[in-house]
Amino acid sequence: MTQADPASFEISDIELADLLRRVRSTRWAADWPVGAWEAGTDQGVLRRLAHYWVTGFDWRVQERRIRSLPWAKVDLDGTPLSYLRFDAERAGRMPLLLTNGWPSSALELVNLARILSRPSEYGGDADDAVTVIIPALPGFPFSDQRPSVDDQTHDLWHHLMTNELGFTRFAAHGGDLGAGVTSRLAQDYPGSVAGIHLLAVAAPPDHAPANLTPEERTYLDEVALWSASEGGYQHLQQTRPLTLAPALSDSPVGLLSWILEKHRSWSDCDGDVSNRFSDDYLIELASLYWFTGSASTSLRPYWEYAAGHTARVTRVAVPTAVAIFPHDLTHPPRSWAERTYDVVRYTSMPRGGHFAPHEEPHLLAADIVAFLRQIR
Protein backbone atom coordinates (compact mmCIF):
# COMPACT_ATOMS: atom_id res chain seq x y z
CA MET A 1 0.00 0.00 0.00
CA THR A 2 1.27 3.47 -0.88
CA GLN A 3 1.30 5.75 2.14
CA ALA A 4 -0.65 8.99 1.93
CA ASP A 5 0.95 12.35 2.68
CA PRO A 6 0.20 12.81 6.42
CA ALA A 7 -0.15 16.57 5.94
CA SER A 8 -3.31 15.82 3.92
CA PHE A 9 -4.16 12.53 5.66
CA GLU A 10 -7.89 11.85 5.36
CA ILE A 11 -9.54 8.45 5.37
CA SER A 12 -12.62 8.13 3.19
CA ASP A 13 -16.02 7.54 4.73
CA ILE A 14 -16.08 4.18 2.94
CA GLU A 15 -12.78 3.06 4.52
CA LEU A 16 -13.88 4.23 7.96
CA ALA A 17 -17.24 2.48 7.66
CA ASP A 18 -15.52 -0.72 6.56
CA LEU A 19 -13.24 -0.65 9.59
CA LEU A 20 -16.14 -0.15 11.99
CA ARG A 21 -18.14 -2.89 10.27
CA ARG A 22 -15.25 -5.30 10.73
CA VAL A 23 -14.95 -4.42 14.42
CA ARG A 24 -18.70 -4.93 14.96
CA SER A 25 -18.68 -8.29 13.18
CA THR A 26 -15.63 -9.67 15.00
CA ARG A 27 -15.73 -13.41 15.45
CA TRP A 28 -14.60 -13.61 19.05
CA ALA A 29 -12.35 -16.37 20.33
CA ALA A 30 -13.75 -18.75 22.93
CA ASP A 31 -12.94 -17.82 26.51
CA TRP A 32 -10.50 -19.91 28.49
CA PRO A 33 -10.82 -20.78 32.19
CA VAL A 34 -7.64 -18.88 33.10
CA GLY A 35 -6.90 -15.66 34.92
CA ALA A 36 -6.78 -12.26 33.26
CA TRP A 37 -3.71 -11.78 31.03
CA GLU A 38 -2.33 -15.18 32.10
CA ALA A 39 -2.25 -16.61 28.57
CA GLY A 40 -2.17 -13.39 26.55
CA THR A 41 -4.54 -10.49 25.89
CA ASP A 42 -7.39 -10.28 28.36
CA GLN A 43 -10.55 -10.73 26.30
CA GLY A 44 -12.65 -8.54 28.60
CA VAL A 45 -10.35 -5.55 28.14
CA LEU A 46 -10.19 -6.22 24.39
CA ARG A 47 -13.98 -6.38 24.10
CA ARG A 48 -14.33 -3.14 26.04
CA LEU A 49 -11.88 -1.38 23.74
CA ALA A 50 -13.59 -2.80 20.63
CA HIS A 51 -16.94 -1.51 21.90
CA TYR A 52 -15.43 1.94 22.44
CA TRP A 53 -13.90 1.81 18.96
CA VAL A 54 -17.36 1.73 17.37
CA THR A 55 -19.35 3.74 19.91
CA GLY A 56 -17.08 6.42 21.37
CA PHE A 57 -13.83 6.80 19.46
CA ASP A 58 -13.77 9.78 17.08
CA TRP A 59 -11.28 9.06 14.31
CA ARG A 60 -11.87 12.43 12.67
CA VAL A 61 -10.58 14.25 15.76
CA GLN A 62 -7.36 12.22 15.68
CA GLU A 63 -7.06 12.69 11.92
CA ARG A 64 -7.22 16.48 12.22
CA ARG A 65 -4.58 16.42 14.96
CA ILE A 66 -2.27 14.31 12.77
CA ARG A 67 -2.68 16.68 9.82
CA SER A 68 -1.88 19.69 12.02
CA LEU A 69 1.61 18.41 12.85
CA PRO A 70 4.68 19.84 11.04
CA TRP A 71 5.02 17.15 8.35
CA ALA A 72 7.19 17.06 5.27
CA LYS A 73 7.76 14.37 2.67
CA VAL A 74 10.78 13.46 0.53
CA ASP A 75 11.85 10.69 -1.80
CA LEU A 76 15.11 9.11 -0.69
CA ASP A 77 16.65 6.85 -3.31
CA GLY A 78 13.24 5.51 -4.32
CA THR A 79 11.79 5.34 -0.80
CA PRO A 80 9.11 7.99 -0.15
CA LEU A 81 9.61 9.10 3.44
CA SER A 82 7.53 11.31 5.73
CA TYR A 83 9.09 13.13 8.65
CA LEU A 84 8.21 15.64 11.33
CA ARG A 85 10.29 18.75 11.95
CA PHE A 86 10.03 20.74 15.18
CA ASP A 87 12.20 23.84 14.91
CA ALA A 88 14.05 25.03 18.01
CA GLU A 89 12.67 28.09 19.76
CA ARG A 90 16.24 29.43 19.83
CA ALA A 91 18.67 28.57 17.05
CA GLY A 92 22.30 27.60 17.49
CA ARG A 93 22.34 24.03 18.78
CA MET A 94 22.94 21.00 16.61
CA PRO A 95 19.73 19.15 15.66
CA LEU A 96 18.49 15.88 17.09
CA LEU A 97 17.09 12.89 15.19
CA LEU A 98 14.53 10.69 16.99
CA THR A 99 13.54 7.14 15.97
CA ASN A 100 10.74 5.07 17.50
CA GLY A 101 10.37 1.31 17.86
CA TRP A 102 7.65 -1.33 17.46
CA PRO A 103 4.69 -1.44 17.86
CA SER A 104 4.58 2.31 17.65
CA SER A 105 4.73 5.21 15.22
CA ALA A 106 6.44 8.55 14.83
CA LEU A 107 3.55 10.07 16.79
CA GLU A 108 4.87 8.48 19.99
CA LEU A 109 7.74 10.98 19.87
CA VAL A 110 5.73 14.18 19.35
CA ASN A 111 5.45 15.22 23.01
CA LEU A 112 9.16 14.53 23.53
CA ALA A 113 9.99 16.63 20.47
CA ARG A 114 7.92 19.54 21.73
CA ILE A 115 9.70 19.52 25.10
CA LEU A 116 13.12 19.38 23.44
CA SER A 117 12.42 22.03 20.80
CA ARG A 118 10.59 24.50 23.05
CA PRO A 119 11.93 23.82 26.55
CA SER A 120 10.98 27.22 27.99
CA GLU A 121 7.31 26.24 27.61
CA TYR A 122 7.90 23.23 29.87
CA GLY A 123 10.00 24.79 32.60
CA GLY A 124 13.35 24.36 30.84
CA ASP A 125 16.04 26.66 29.48
CA ALA A 126 15.57 28.05 25.96
CA ASP A 127 19.34 27.77 25.46
CA ASP A 128 18.90 23.98 25.42
CA ALA A 129 16.40 24.06 22.54
CA VAL A 130 17.19 21.82 19.57
CA THR A 131 15.53 21.30 16.23
CA VAL A 132 14.03 17.80 16.28
CA ILE A 133 13.56 15.58 13.23
CA ILE A 134 11.34 12.47 13.48
CA PRO A 135 11.33 10.31 10.35
CA ALA A 136 8.53 7.77 10.03
CA LEU A 137 10.19 4.37 9.77
CA PRO A 138 9.85 2.73 6.34
CA GLY A 139 6.91 0.36 6.35
CA PHE A 140 5.43 1.97 9.46
CA PRO A 141 2.54 4.46 9.39
CA PHE A 142 3.22 7.38 6.99
CA SER A 143 6.27 5.99 5.13
CA ASP A 144 6.40 3.40 2.34
CA GLN A 145 8.46 0.29 2.88
CA ARG A 146 11.97 0.15 1.42
CA PRO A 147 12.03 -1.36 -2.10
CA SER A 148 14.72 -3.93 -1.22
CA VAL A 149 15.35 -6.00 1.90
CA ASP A 150 19.03 -5.11 1.64
CA ASP A 151 18.48 -1.34 1.79
CA GLN A 152 19.44 0.05 5.19
CA THR A 153 17.25 2.47 7.13
CA HIS A 154 20.21 4.16 8.78
CA ASP A 155 21.57 5.07 5.34
CA LEU A 156 18.24 6.76 4.57
CA TRP A 157 18.45 8.67 7.85
CA HIS A 158 21.92 9.97 6.99
CA HIS A 159 20.76 10.95 3.51
CA LEU A 160 17.78 12.80 4.99
CA MET A 161 19.78 14.71 7.60
CA THR A 162 22.78 15.66 5.46
CA ASN A 163 21.74 15.78 1.82
CA GLU A 164 18.08 16.79 2.17
CA LEU A 165 18.11 18.92 5.31
CA GLY A 166 21.69 20.18 5.13
CA PHE A 167 22.83 19.30 8.66
CA THR A 168 26.54 18.54 8.75
CA ARG A 169 26.52 17.45 12.39
CA PHE A 170 23.69 16.10 14.52
CA ALA A 171 22.84 13.88 17.49
CA ALA A 172 20.40 10.98 17.50
CA HIS A 173 18.17 9.07 19.91
CA GLY A 174 16.36 5.76 19.60
CA GLY A 175 14.66 2.99 21.50
CA ASP A 176 13.85 -0.62 20.56
CA LEU A 177 14.18 -0.94 16.75
CA GLY A 178 15.09 2.74 16.72
CA ALA A 179 18.06 2.03 18.98
CA GLY A 180 19.40 -0.38 16.39
CA VAL A 181 18.94 2.12 13.57
CA THR A 182 20.58 4.83 15.67
CA SER A 183 23.51 2.57 16.58
CA ARG A 184 24.18 1.65 12.95
CA LEU A 185 23.90 5.31 11.95
CA ALA A 186 26.56 6.29 14.48
CA GLN A 187 28.80 3.36 13.59
CA ASP A 188 28.78 4.07 9.86
CA TYR A 189 28.71 7.88 9.91
CA PRO A 190 30.79 9.07 12.89
CA GLY A 191 31.74 12.19 10.98
CA SER A 192 28.12 13.33 10.97
CA VAL A 193 26.81 11.91 14.25
CA ALA A 194 28.12 13.79 17.28
CA GLY A 195 26.60 11.42 19.82
CA ILE A 196 23.70 9.04 20.42
CA HIS A 197 21.23 8.50 23.24
CA LEU A 198 19.77 4.98 23.51
CA LEU A 199 17.10 3.08 25.42
CA ALA A 200 18.53 -0.29 24.35
CA VAL A 201 21.97 -1.50 23.26
CA ALA A 202 23.31 -4.01 20.78
CA ALA A 203 25.05 -7.07 22.18
CA PRO A 204 28.81 -7.21 21.61
CA PRO A 205 29.73 -9.29 18.55
CA ASP A 206 31.61 -11.76 20.72
CA HIS A 207 32.24 -12.29 24.40
CA ALA A 208 33.83 -15.11 26.37
CA PRO A 209 31.61 -16.42 29.20
CA ALA A 210 34.65 -16.60 31.45
CA ASN A 211 35.19 -12.84 31.05
CA LEU A 212 31.68 -11.80 32.06
CA THR A 213 31.13 -9.91 35.29
CA PRO A 214 28.55 -11.24 37.79
CA GLU A 215 26.28 -8.33 36.81
CA GLU A 216 26.57 -9.27 33.15
CA ARG A 217 25.79 -12.92 33.88
CA THR A 218 22.68 -11.83 35.77
CA TYR A 219 21.69 -9.68 32.81
CA LEU A 220 22.08 -12.55 30.33
CA ASP A 221 19.97 -14.75 32.61
CA GLU A 222 17.35 -12.00 32.56
CA VAL A 223 17.45 -11.93 28.75
CA ALA A 224 17.04 -15.71 28.59
CA LEU A 225 14.09 -15.61 30.99
CA TRP A 226 12.46 -12.80 29.03
CA SER A 227 12.95 -14.68 25.75
CA ALA A 228 11.32 -17.78 27.21
CA SER A 229 8.32 -16.00 28.72
CA GLU A 230 7.82 -12.96 26.45
CA GLY A 231 9.80 -13.56 23.27
CA GLY A 232 7.32 -15.65 21.29
CA TYR A 233 6.17 -12.65 19.27
CA GLN A 234 9.79 -11.85 18.35
CA HIS A 235 10.56 -15.40 17.24
CA LEU A 236 7.44 -15.48 15.07
CA GLN A 237 8.14 -12.06 13.55
CA GLN A 238 11.73 -13.05 12.86
CA THR A 239 10.93 -16.42 11.29
CA ARG A 240 7.38 -16.47 9.83
CA PRO A 241 6.08 -12.88 9.68
CA LEU A 242 4.15 -13.45 6.44
CA THR A 243 2.19 -16.24 8.15
CA LEU A 244 1.05 -13.77 10.80
CA ALA A 245 0.60 -10.79 8.47
CA PRO A 246 -2.77 -11.77 6.89
CA ALA A 247 -4.41 -12.11 10.31
CA LEU A 248 -3.18 -8.68 11.43
CA SER A 249 -4.13 -7.17 8.08
CA ASP A 250 -7.65 -8.64 7.97
CA SER A 251 -8.90 -8.32 11.55
CA PRO A 252 -8.75 -4.90 13.23
CA VAL A 253 -9.52 -6.46 16.62
CA GLY A 254 -6.77 -9.02 16.08
CA LEU A 255 -4.40 -6.16 15.29
CA LEU A 256 -5.52 -4.29 18.41
CA SER A 257 -5.01 -7.42 20.50
CA TRP A 258 -1.43 -7.80 19.22
CA ILE A 259 -0.65 -4.15 20.03
CA LEU A 260 -2.57 -4.01 23.32
CA GLU A 261 -0.82 -6.93 24.97
CA LYS A 262 2.60 -5.40 24.35
CA HIS A 263 1.59 -2.02 25.75
CA ARG A 264 0.40 -3.66 28.95
CA SER A 265 3.26 -6.12 29.33
CA TRP A 266 6.10 -3.74 28.49
CA SER A 267 4.99 -0.56 30.27
CA ASP A 268 5.08 0.73 33.82
CA CYS A 269 1.30 0.33 34.19
CA ASP A 270 1.09 -1.93 37.26
CA GLY A 271 -0.99 -4.45 35.32
CA ASP A 272 -3.61 -1.97 34.15
CA VAL A 273 -2.82 -0.67 30.67
CA SER A 274 -5.14 2.32 31.15
CA ASN A 275 -2.77 3.67 33.83
CA ARG A 276 -0.37 4.65 31.04
CA PHE A 277 -2.35 4.64 27.80
CA SER A 278 -5.76 6.12 27.16
CA ASP A 279 -8.31 4.22 25.11
CA ASP A 280 -7.96 6.89 22.42
CA TYR A 281 -4.18 6.40 22.29
CA LEU A 282 -4.40 2.64 21.80
CA ILE A 283 -7.23 2.73 19.28
CA GLU A 284 -5.63 5.55 17.33
CA LEU A 285 -2.45 3.46 17.06
CA ALA A 286 -4.34 0.39 15.87
CA SER A 287 -6.32 2.55 13.43
CA LEU A 288 -3.10 4.03 12.03
CA TYR A 289 -1.63 0.62 11.36
CA TRP A 290 -4.94 -0.45 9.82
CA PHE A 291 -5.55 2.51 7.54
CA THR A 292 -1.93 2.68 6.34
CA GLY A 293 -1.65 -1.07 5.77
CA SER A 294 1.44 -1.20 7.99
CA ALA A 295 0.73 -4.31 10.06
CA SER A 296 2.64 -6.53 7.65
CA THR A 297 5.44 -4.20 6.58
CA SER A 298 6.29 -3.13 10.16
CA LEU A 299 7.36 -6.73 10.80
CA ARG A 300 10.07 -6.61 8.14
CA PRO A 301 12.90 -5.35 10.40
CA TYR A 302 12.56 -8.45 12.58
CA TRP A 303 12.80 -10.89 9.67
CA GLU A 304 15.51 -8.90 7.88
CA TYR A 305 17.72 -8.88 10.96
CA ALA A 306 17.31 -12.60 11.60
CA ALA A 307 17.86 -13.40 7.91
CA GLY A 308 21.14 -11.46 7.83
CA HIS A 309 20.02 -8.53 5.67
CA THR A 310 20.55 -5.91 8.38
CA ALA A 311 24.03 -4.56 9.07
CA ARG A 312 25.41 -5.64 12.46
CA VAL A 313 26.58 -3.28 15.17
CA THR A 314 30.18 -4.11 16.08
CA ARG A 315 31.69 -0.96 17.57
CA VAL A 316 30.22 2.52 18.03
CA ALA A 317 32.96 5.08 18.67
CA VAL A 318 30.87 8.22 19.12
CA PRO A 319 29.88 9.38 22.63
CA THR A 320 26.89 7.35 23.80
CA ALA A 321 24.32 7.80 26.55
CA VAL A 322 22.19 4.91 27.77
CA ALA A 323 18.96 5.38 29.73
CA ILE A 324 17.47 2.25 31.31
CA PHE A 325 13.82 2.34 32.33
CA PRO A 326 12.83 -0.16 35.04
CA HIS A 327 9.88 -1.69 33.17
CA ASP A 328 11.59 -1.98 29.80
CA LEU A 329 12.21 -5.43 28.36
CA THR A 330 15.73 -5.93 29.74
CA HIS A 331 18.25 -3.93 31.75
CA PRO A 332 21.80 -4.12 30.40
CA PRO A 333 24.45 -2.98 32.90
CA ARG A 334 26.86 -0.24 31.95
CA SER A 335 29.77 -2.66 31.51
CA TRP A 336 27.77 -4.60 28.93
CA ALA A 337 27.04 -1.45 26.93
CA GLU A 338 30.69 -0.41 27.15
CA ARG A 339 31.71 -3.57 25.28
CA THR A 340 30.18 -2.04 22.12
CA TYR A 341 29.76 1.70 22.78
CA ASP A 342 31.77 4.67 24.06
CA VAL A 343 29.47 5.19 27.03
CA VAL A 344 29.81 8.63 28.58
CA ARG A 345 26.50 8.66 30.42
CA TYR A 346 24.43 5.85 31.95
CA THR A 347 21.14 6.55 33.74
CA SER A 348 18.90 4.19 35.68
CA MET A 349 15.49 5.81 35.53
CA PRO A 350 13.13 5.75 38.54
CA ARG A 351 10.02 4.77 36.58
CA GLY A 352 8.76 4.11 33.07
CA GLY A 353 8.92 1.29 30.56
CA HIS A 354 9.42 0.36 26.93
CA PHE A 355 7.31 3.24 25.63
CA ALA A 356 9.25 5.85 27.57
CA PRO A 357 8.69 8.75 25.11
CA HIS A 358 4.97 8.45 25.86
CA GLU A 359 5.14 7.23 29.46
CA GLU A 360 7.81 9.61 30.76
CA PRO A 361 8.59 12.30 28.15
CA HIS A 362 9.85 14.82 30.72
CA LEU A 363 12.22 12.35 32.39
CA LEU A 364 13.53 11.25 29.02
CA ALA A 365 13.89 14.82 27.72
CA ALA A 366 15.87 15.85 30.81
CA ASP A 367 18.31 12.99 30.29
CA ILE A 368 18.73 13.80 26.60
CA VAL A 369 19.33 17.47 27.39
CA ALA A 370 21.96 16.57 29.99
CA PHE A 371 23.71 14.35 27.45
CA LEU A 372 23.65 17.01 24.73
CA ARG A 373 25.25 19.44 27.15
CA GLN A 374 28.06 16.91 27.70
CA ILE A 375 28.89 16.54 24.01
CA ARG A 376 28.68 20.16 22.88
Beta strands, then each sheet from edge to edge (+ up, - down):
strand 1: 71-76
strand 2: 79-86
strand 3: 96-99
strand 4: 132-135
strand 5: 170-174
strand 6: 193-198
strand 7: 316-324
strand 8: 341-348
sheet 1: 1+ 2- 4+ 3+ 5+ 6+ 7+ 8+
end
